[in-house]
Amino acid sequence: MRLTEIAAERIVKVTLGLFIILLLLAASTASGQQKTITGVIRNAEDNAPVAQATVTVKGTRTVAVSDDKGIFTINALPNQTLVVTAVGYQAMEKPVGQQTSISFSLASSTAQMENVVVTALGIRREEKALGYSTTTVKGEQLTEAVSGNWTDALSGKVAGLNLVRSNSGPTGSNKIILRGENNLTGDNEALIVVDGVVINQGSGRRTANRDETAYGTGSDNMPADYGSGLNDINPEDIESVTVLKGPGASALYGQRGANGAIIITTKSGNSKRKGWGVTLNSNASMEKVNRWPDLQYEYGQGVDGAQYYSLGAGPDGSSTSATSSAYGPRFNGQMFYQYDPVTGTRGTERSLWQPYKNQTREYFNTGQTVTNSVSLDGGTDKTTARFSITDVRNKWILPNTGYNRNTIALSVNSKINDKLQISSKVNYTNKRSDNLPGAGYGNQSIMYWYIFWQPNADLNWLKRYWVPGQEGRKIFYPFSTFPENPYAVANEFINRSNRHGITGNVQATYNFTNDLNLLVRTSLDMGYEQRAQERPFDAGSKMQQGSFRTQNIFSQEISSDFLLRYGKKISTDFDFSVSAGGSTLHNNYNRDEVRADSLYNPGVYTMAN
């Protein structure tokens, strides 16, 4: 009986062991049986198919690529995992299990899009696929510290970029030079392109006269820096700035791109937003002189260490010779017959020979810029849009100078169907100023006065800038005829400007297949500017009767281009693409000027005068 129980127990154990072995064999057979899996890959935002996505069996070299409809087919074991990757999307994994059909919904990836740059003609390419150097600066980096000129924010962020500042006013032009001076003509600025529109940077936009310079005294030239196309761009609307360095990077722009290109992409509607959203932005900035010229206050006005403005060569002060030089007697507590600001002549009593240290700095103000903007953006699965309005008000560091700028921007992107997509961007800018400071080294320049102002003279003497009894006809400035009275320059030497500018484009992209597409685009850059320059009586030796000048400047550039592109993803490591296209360009520039070099009545600025 005991043997029978033992035998039965052994039979049960053997049977149980065989059963477990059979289960393991069955499981092994099931897990080792490869099967064909069919799936579809879609965009999580709009449910659109994602073509050219790479599907990989994790840990193996088995790869498949999705077609135009996002469909893929691949072989895998039930215990394996599928990994899906695509440019601009986050990677996604799913276990195979017992499924024979697997769907993927990919979310956009900002990190991966940062490796995609906008190149010439707006072509987007992966940075690693480029054969030349590029640098991309995000729009947020341009508005972190508000400046009167947003291009200042590019300084120090792009290797090889040299920002040449004019320092000639609140709208002063900045030249962008990439990788140094490369010719002797000075024509070495980078090409500026905004949303595919080449922006006019010509000198006719900047100065009152193309060939004007100001050097020395009595010049009848009246240069002023009215800014360039870069100044009209609203930094609040910039999405990114891509710097293409060298002729190879911008070869598609032809000769105009020989010095490299600055590709500016403005903001579009936010497809991720559910519905519409409103963004309000307000900021204020202050501007002060950063560094002052190092002027001496040890010696007073005069020459040869002896002569000065009211003493001349005589010790009794009978002479009233004038000079702008400051090589006169050392300040040492002397008592001289000096200038009397009340009578405008030599004083009847001696006064202390003393310097007015750094008083010229009181002429300059603290500049202020206030910016307010509102934007509306959003859309649907098929259409996105963005609309913004920006108001900028500037008071510059020089008295009676500054500008106002209003900008309106509209961007619309619509997916008509799976094949056709149409987009358009329009920017309108109105920038106006009642007065911009003069530029150059001449008697109408404030810095010219700053250098030649005497160390022993009181700035307050100049605030009453008309000679009593000769208001409007004779400007008060004692001691020297070299500089102009700075308060007269600020209030009577006027450079007005009112500019309207429109830039925009319309483009259509048609996808014949997922590999072949055609882009057609038309772009416009148009500007109209009215300028007026007023000079009073006694404005230098060549404008004793004053002057008045008006200018009307119209510029227009229309370009159209097409680009046929074929691209094929061969594998995860190899892409093939080829492009062919063409472009047309039409320029129109008109400038008329009317001037009166002598006025009949002071202070009346009309051509009839």
C-alpha positions in Angstrom: 0.0 0.0 0.0 2.8 2.3 0.8 4.5 1.6 -2.6 1.3 2.3 -4.4 1.0 5.8 -2.8 4.6 6.6 -3.6 4.2 5.6 -7.2 1.0 7.7 -7.6 2.8 10.7 -6.1 5.6 10.3 -8.5 3.2 10.0 -11.5 1.5 13.3 -10.4 4.8 15.1 -10.1 6.0 13.9 -13.5 2.7 14.8 -15.1 2.8 18.3 -13.5 6.4 18.8 -14.7 5.5 17.8 -18.2 2.5 20.1 -18.2 4.7 23.1 -17.1 7.2 22.2 -19.8 4.5 22.1 -22.4 3.2 25.5 -21.3 6.7 27.0 -21.5 7.2 25.5 -25.0 3.8 26.9 -26.1 4.7 30.3 -24.7 8.1 30.2 -26.4 6.5 29.1 -29.7 4.0 31.9 -29.4 6.6 34.6 -28.6 8.9 33.5 -31.3 6.3 33.6 -34.0 6.9 36.7 -36.2 3.9 38.5 -37.6 3.1 41.3 -39.9 1.9 44.5 -38.3 0.0 47.3 -40.2 -0.4 50.7 -38.7 -1.1 54.4 -39.3 0.8 57.4 -37.9 -1.1 60.7 -37.4 -0.5 64.2 -36.0 -1.9 64.5 -32.5 -3.0 68.1 -33.2 -5.0 67.8 -36.4 -5.1 64.1 -36.9 -3.4 64.5 -40.3 -1.2 61.6 -41.5 2.5 61.9 -40.9 4.4 60.8 -43.9 8.1 59.7 -44.0 8.0 58.7 -40.3 10.5 56.0 -39.4 9.2 52.9 -37.6 11.9 50.7 -36.0 11.7 47.4 -34.1 13.5 48.4 -30.9 16.9 46.8 -30.6 17.0 45.6 -34.2 17.7 46.9 -37.6 14.2 46.3 -38.9 12.9 49.6 -40.3 9.8 50.8 -42.2 8.8 54.2 -43.4 5.2 55.5 -43.5 3.7 56.5 -46.9 1.7 59.6 -47.9 -1.2 58.5 -45.9 0.9 57.7 -42.8 0.5 53.9 -43.3 3.3 51.5 -42.6 3.9 47.7 -42.6 6.5 45.9 -40.5 7.3 42.4 -39.2 7.9 42.0 -35.4 7.5 39.5 -32.6 4.8 39.8 -30.0 7.3 40.6 -27.2 9.0 43.3 -29.1 8.4 47.1 -29.2 7.9 49.5 -32.1 9.5 53.0 -32.0 8.3 55.8 -34.2 10.3 58.9 -35.0 9.7 61.8 -37.3 11.2 65.3 -37.8 9.4 67.8 -35.7 7.6 65.2 -33.5 8.3 63.5 -30.2 9.4 59.8 -30.5 6.8 57.3 -29.4 7.0 53.6 -28.4 4.3 50.9 -28.2 4.7 47.1 -27.4 3.5 44.7 -30.1 1.8 42.1 -28.0 -1.0 40.3 -29.8 -1.9 43.2 -31.9 -1.7 43.1 -35.7 -2.8 46.8 -36.2 -1.2 49.6 -34.2 -1.9 53.4 -34.5 0.4 56.2 -33.4 -0.5 59.8 -32.5 2.6 62.0 -32.5 2.9 65.2 -30.6 5.0 68.1 -31.9 8.5 68.5 -30.5 9.9 72.0 -30.0 13.3 70.6 -29.2 13.6 68.8 -32.5 12.3 71.8 -34.4 15.1 73.8 -33.0 17.4 71.7 -35.3 15.4 72.8 -38.3 16.5 76.1 -39.7 15.0 78.5 -42.3 17.4 78.9 -45.2 17.3 80.9 -48.4 13.9 81.3 -50.1 12.3 80.1 -46.8 13.4 76.5 -47.3 13.4 74.5 -44.0 16.2 72.1 -43.6 17.8 70.2 -40.8 20.9 72.0 -39.5 23.1 68.9 -39.7 22.3 68.6 -43.4 23.7 72.1 -44.3 27.1 72.5 -45.7 27.6 76.0 -44.3 27.4 77.9 -41.0 24.1 79.2 -39.7 22.9 80.7 -36.4 19.3 81.0 -35.2 18.2 83.6 -32.6 14.7 83.2 -31.1 12.3 86.1 -30.9 12.3 85.9 -27.2 16.0 86.7 -27.1 15.4 89.9 -29.0 12.9 91.3 -26.6 14.5 90.3 -23.3 16.1 93.7 -23.0 14.3 96.4 -24.9 16.4 98.7 -27.0 15.7 101.6 -29.4 17.0 99.4 -32.2 16.2 95.7 -31.9 19.3 94.6 -33.9 21.4 95.5 -30.9 20.2 92.2 -29.4 22.0 90.3 -32.1 25.4 91.6 -30.8 27.3 88.8 -29.0 24.8 86.1 -30.0 26.1 85.4 -33.5 29.8 84.5 -34.1 31.3 86.6 -36.9 28.5 89.2 -36.9 29.7 92.8 -36.7 27.1 95.3 -35.8 28.2 98.8 -36.9 26.1 101.4 -35.1 25.6 104.9 -36.5 24.8 106.5 -33.1 23.1 109.3 -35.0 19.7 109.3 -33.4 16.7 107.2 -32.2 16.2 105.8 -35.7 19.9 105.5 -36.4 20.8 102.8 -38.9 22.7 99.7 -37.9 24.9 97.9 -40.5 25.2 94.2 -40.2 28.4 92.8 -41.6 29.1 89.0 -41.5 32.7 87.7 -41.3 34.4 91.1 -41.7 35.0 93.6 -44.4 35.3 91.7 -47.7 35.6 94.5 -50.3 37.0 98.0 -50.7 33.8 99.7 -51.8 32.1 99.5 -48.4 29.2 97.5 -49.9 29.4 94.6 -47.5 26.1 94.6 -45.7 24.2 91.4 -45.2 21.0 91.0 -47.2 17.8 91.4 -45.0 14.9 89.1 -45.8 11.6 89.1 -43.9 9.2 86.2 -44.6 10.8 85.9 -48.1 10.7 89.6 -48.8 14.0 91.3 -49.4 14.0 94.6 -47.5 15.3 97.8 -49.0 18.4 98.9 -47.1 19.6 101.5 -49.6 21.3 104.7 -48.5 18.4 106.7 -50.0 16.4 105.5 -47.0 18.9 106.8 -44.5 20.1 110.3 -45.3 18.5 113.4 -46.6 20.7 113.3 -49.7 22.6 110.3 -51.0 26.0 112.0 -51.3 25.7 114.3 -48.3 28.4 114.6 -45.7 29.0 117.1 -43.0 32.4 118.2 -42.1 33.6 121.5 -40.6 31.6 124.7 -40.3 29.2 126.5 -42.5 28.2 123.4 -44.5 25.0 123.8 -46.5 24.5 120.0 -46.4 21.9 118.8 -43.9 22.4 115.1 -43.4 20.1 113.2 -41.0 19.9 109.4 -40.4 16.3 108.5 -41.1 16.9 104.8 -40.5 16.9 101.7 -42.7 14.5 98.9 -43.4 15.6 97.1 -40.3 14.2 99.9 -38.1 10.7 99.3 -39.4 10.5 95.7 -38.2 8.6 95.2 -35.0 10.6 92.9 -32.7 7.4 91.8 -30.9 6.3 90.1 -34.2 9.6 88.2 -34.8 9.5 84.5 -34.4 13.2 83.9 -35.2 16.2 85.3 -36.9 18.5 83.0 -38.9 21.9 84.2 -40.0 23.2 82.6 -43.2 27.0 83.3 -43.3 28.8 83.6 -46.6 27.9 83.4 -50.3 27.3 79.7 -50.2 24.5 80.1 -47.6 22.6 82.7 -49.6 23.5 81.6 -53.2 19.8 81.4 -54.1 19.6 85.2 -53.7 22.2 85.7 -56.4 24.7 88.6 -56.2 22.6 90.4 -53.5 23.3 87.6 -51.1 27.1 87.6 -51.6 27.7 89.1 -48.1 25.4 86.6 -46.4 21.8 87.0 -45.4 19.6 87.7 -42.3 16.5 85.6 -42.6 13.7 87.0 -40.4 10.6 84.9 -39.8 7.6 86.6 -38.2 5.0 84.9 -35.9 2.1 83.0 -37.2 -1.2 81.7 -35.7 -0.9 79.1 -32.9 -2.5 75.9 -34.1 -2.0 74.4 -30.6 -4.3 76.9 -29.0 -7.9 75.8 -28.6 -9.9 78.6 -30.1 -8.5 82.2 -29.9 -6.3 83.9 -27.4 -5.3 87.5 -26.7 -1.9 88.6 -25.6 -1.2 92.0 -24.1 2.3 93.3 -23.7 3.6 96.6 -22.3 7.1 97.6 -21.5 9.1 100.8 -20.9 12.8 101.4 -21.1 15.2 104.3 -20.3 18.3 105.3 -22.2 21.2 107.4 -21.0 24.6 108.3 -22.3 26.9 105.4 -21.5 30.3 107.1 -21.7 31.4 110.7 -22.0 34.4 112.2 -23.8 37.2 113.0 -21.4 37.4 116.8 -21.5 40.0 118.8 -19.7 39.1 121.4 -17.1 42.6 122.6 -16.1 43.0 125.4 -18.7 40.4 127.9 -19.8 39.5 129.3 -23.2 42.3 131.0 -25.2 45.5 130.2 -27.1 49.2 130.1 -26.2 48.3 129.9 -22.5 47.6 133.7 -22.3 44.9 135.0 -24.7 41.3 134.3 -23.9 37.9 135.4 -25.1 37.6 138.8 -23.3 41.2 139.6 -22.6 43.0 139.0 -25.8 46.6 140.3 -25.7 45.8 143.2 -23.4 46.0 142.8 -19.6 43.1 145.3 -19.0 40.5 143.3 -20.9 40.0 145.8 -23.6 40.1 143.2 -26.4 37.1 140.9 -27.0 38.8 138.4 -29.3 37.1 135.0 -29.7 38.4 131.5 -30.0 37.0 128.0 -29.5 40.4 126.7 -28.3 40.9 125.9 -24.6 44.7 126.5 -24.3 44.4 129.7 -22.3 45.4 130.5 -18.7 45.4 127.8 -16.1 42.5 128.0 -13.6 44.3 129.3 -10.5 41.8 131.6 -8.8 42.5 134.7 -11.0 40.1 137.6 -11.4 39.6 138.6 -15.0 37.3 140.9 -17.0 35.0 138.3 -18.5 31.9 137.8 -20.5 28.7 139.3 -19.1 25.7 137.2 -20.1 23.3 140.0 -19.3 24.8 142.5 -21.7 26.4 140.0 -24.0 29.7 142.0 -23.8 32.7 142.3 -21.5 31.8 142.7 -17.8 32.6 146.0 -16.0 34.0 144.1 -13.0 36.4 141.3 -12.7 35.1 137.8 -11.9 36.6 134.5 -10.9 38.4 132.6 -13.7 36.8 129.1 -13.1 35.7 126.0 -14.9 32.2 124.7 -15.1 33.0 121.0 -14.8 30.9 118.5 -16.8 28.1 121.1 -17.1 27.6 120.2 -20.8 26.2 116.8 -19.6 23.1 118.7 -18.3 22.1 119.3 -21.9 21.3 115.6 -22.4 18.1 114.0 -21.2 17.2 110.5 -20.0 15.6 108.9 -23.1 12.3 107.0 -22.7 10.6 104.4 -24.9 7.2 103.0 -24.1 5.8 100.1 -26.1 2.3 98.7 -26.0 1.1 95.8 -28.1 -1.9 93.5 -28.4 -2.1 90.3 -30.5 -4.9 87.9 -31.3 -4.0 84.4 -32.5 -5.4 80.9 -32.8 -7.5 79.1 -35.3 -8.9 75.7 -36.3 -7.5 72.4 -37.5 -7.5 73.8 -41.1 -6.8 77.6 -40.6 -4.6 79.6 -38.2 -4.2 83.3 -38.0 -2.5 86.0 -36.0 -3.2 89.8 -35.8 -1.2 92.3 -33.8 -1.1 96.1 -33.2 1.9 97.7 -31.7 2.4 101.4 -30.6 5.9 102.7 -29.8 6.6 106.2 -28.4 10.1 107.4 -28.0 11.7 110.5 -26.5 15.4 110.5 -27.2 18.3 111.8 -25.1 18.6 115.0 -27.1 16.0 117.7 -26.4 13.0 117.8 -28.9 13.9 114.5 -30.7 12.1 111.2 -30.8 9.6 109.3 -32.9 6.3 107.4 -32.8 5.8 104.1 -34.6 2.6 102.1 -35.2 2.7 98.6 -36.6 -0.1 96.3 -37.8 0.7 92.7 -38.7 -1.6 90.0 -40.1 -0.7 86.3 -40.8 -3.1 83.7 -42.2 -2.3 80.0 -43.0 -5.0 77.8 -44.5 -4.9 74.1 -45.4 -7.4 73.9 -48.3 -7.0 70.1 -48.6 -4.4 67.4 -48.2 -2.6 68.7 -51.3 -2.9 72.5 -51.2 -1.8 75.0 -48.5 -2.1 78.8 -48.9 -0.5 81.4 -46.5 -0.1 85.1 -46.5 1.7 87.7 -44.2 1.3 91.5 -44.3 3.0 94.1 -42.2 2.2 97.8 -42.2 4.4 100.4 -40.4 3.9 104.1 -39.9 6.9 105.9 -38.4 6.8 109.6 -37.9 9.1 112.1 -36.2 8.8 115.9 -35.7 12.5 116.1 -35.4 15.5 113.8 -35.8 19.0 115.0 -34.9 21.5 116.0 -37.5 24.3 113.6 -38.3 28.0 113.9 -39.2 30.8 116.1 -38.1 29.6 119.6 -38.6 28.3 122.7 -37.0 24.7 121.3 -36.9 25.9 118.3 -34.8 25.4 118.4 -31.1 28.6 116.5 -30.5 30.5 119.1 -32.6 29.3 121.7 -30.1 30.1 119.4 -27.1 33.7 119.2 -28.1 34.2 122.9 -28.8 32.3 124.4 -25.9 34.6 126.3 -23.6 35.3 124.9 -20.1 34.9 128.3 -18.5 31.5 129.0 -20.0 28.1 128.5 -18.3 25.7 126.3 -20.3 22.8 128.4 -19.0 24.0 131.3 -21.1 22.8 129.5 -24.2 19.2 128.7 -23.3 18.1 132.1 -24.6 19.2 131.4 -28.1 17.9 134.4 -30.0 19.8 137.7 -29.7 17.5 140.2 -27.9 15.7 142.4 -30.4 16.7 140.1 -33.3 14.5 137.1 -32.6 14.2 134.8 -35.6 17.1 136.5 -37.4 20.2 136.3 -35.2 21.3 133.2 -33.2 23.1 133.9 -29.9 26.4 132.2 -29.5 29.3 134.0 -27.9 33.0 133.5 -28.4 33.2 131.5 -31.6 31.4 131.0 -35.0 32.4 127.3 -35.2 29.5 125.5 -33.5 25.8 126.4 -33.4 23.9 127.1 -30.3 22.7 123.6 -29.2 19.3 124.9 -28.0 18.8 126.6 -31.3 19.8 123.3 -33.1 17.3 121.4 -31.0 14.3 123.7 -31.5 15.0 125.4 -34.9 17.1 123.0 -37.0 14.2 120.6 -37.7 14.3 117.2 -39.6 10.8 115.9 -40.0 9.8 112.5 -41.4 6.6 110.5 -42.0 7.1 107.1 -43.5 4.5 104.4 -44.5 5.8 101.0 -45.3 4.1 97.7 -46.4 5.8 94.3 -46.7 4.1 91.0 -47.3 3.8 87.9 -49.3 1.3 85.3 -50.6 2.4 81.8 -51.2 0.9 78.5 -52.1 2.3 75.0 -51.6 1.0 72.1 -53.6 2.0 68.5 -52.7 1.8 66.3 -55.8 2.9 63.4 -53.6 4.6 63.2 -50.2 7.9 63.4 -52.0 7.2 66.1 -54.6 5.9 69.6 -53.9 5.7 73.0 -55.6 5.9 76.4 -53.9 4.8 79.6 -55.6 5.2 83.0 -53.9 4.9 86.7 -54.6 6.4 89.3 -52.3 6.1 93.0 -51.9 8.2 95.7 -50.2 6.8 99.2 -50.7 7.5 102.4 -48.9 6.5 106.1 -49.1 8.2 108.7 -47.1 7.7 112.5 -46.7 10.6 114.5 -45.3 11.0 118.2 -44.5 14.1 120.1 -43.3 13.9 123.5 -41.8 16.8 125.8 -41.1 16.4 129.3 -39.5 18.1 132.5 -40.4 21.7 132.7 -39.3 22.1 128.9 -39.7 25.8 129.0 -40.7 27.7 131.1 -43.2 25.9 129.6 -46.2 22.4 129.8 -44.8 22.2 133.3 -43.5 18.6 133.6 -44.8 17.7 130.1 -43.7 16.4 127.3 -46.0 13.5 124.9 -46.5 13.6 121.6 -48.2 11.0 118.9 -48.8 11.5 115.4 -50.2 9.1 112.6 -51.3 10.6 109.2 -51.7 8.8 106.1 -53.1 10.3 102.7 -53.4 8.8 99.4 -54.4 10.2 95.9 -55.0 8.0 93.1 -56.3 9.5 89.6 -56.6 7.9 86.3 -57.6 9.5 82.9 -57.3 8.7 79.2 -57.6 10.5 76.2 -56.2 9.9 72.6 -57.2 11.3 70.2 -54.6 11.7 66.4 -54.5 12.8 64.8 -51.3 13.0 61.1 -50.3 13.8 59.5 -47.0 15.9 56.4 -47.9 16.5 55.3 -44.3 16.9 56.7 -40.9 20.3 57.9 -41.7 20.0 59.0 -45.3 17.8 61.6 -47.1 17.8 62.6 -50.7 16.5 65.9 -52.0 16.7 68.0 -55.2 15.2 71.5 -56.0 14.7 73.6 -59.1 13.2 77.0 -59.3 13.3 80.5 -60.7 12.5 84.1 -59.7 11.7 87.5 -61.2 12.4 90.9 -59.6 11.0 94.4 -60.4 12.3 97.5 -58.7 10.9 101.0 -58.8 12.5 104.0 -57.0 11.3 107.6 -57.3 12.6 110.6 -55.4 11.7 114.3 -55.8 13.0 117.3 -54.0 12.0 120.9 -53.7 14.1 123.4 -51.9 14.3 127.1 -51.1 17.9 128.1 -50.2 16.9 131.5 -49.0 13.7 132.6 -47.1 12.0 136.0 -47.2 10.3 135.9 -43.8 12.0 134.1 -40.8 10.2 131.1 -39.3 7.8 130.6 -42.3 8.6 127.3 -43.9 6.7 127.2 -47.2 7.9 127.2 -50.8 6.0 130.5 -51.3 8.4 132.1 -48.8 
